[in-house]
């Protein structure tokens, strides 16, 4: 399955609290993504919480765009990526 990095910029900051609220927010995204065959692997969040870099497995960028719309999240850029792991070369 192809892998993608999705860059997002939030006008304020990432709309996610802590604890149970954060868990519900994330679980809802995972469930909606699954309907399109999209798997959210993990995300990196900037210090000010205004930018995220999210790693996904997805059949296509279009599937990510559809889930992004359903999840009411912004999307700046979707880039297909492959893993480059430096450890085998050490």
C-alpha positions, 0 to 999 in steps of 0.5 A: 500500500502506498504511504503518504505524508499529509501536511496540515496548517491550522489557523489557531492550533490543533483542535484536540484536548487531552485525556478522554476527549483526545482519545475520542477525537482520534478514534473518530478519525480512525473510524472514518478513515477506515471506510476509505481504506486509509490508515493513520500511522502517526503524526508530528505536531509543531511546538505551537500546534499549528502545523502537523505532518501526518503519516498515512497508508492509503490506496490513493491521495484522493482517498486521503482527501475524502477522509480529510473532508469528512474529518473537517481537517485542513490539508496543505499538501499530500506527498507520496513517500518511501522509507529510507532507514539509515540503520542498515548502513551503520 
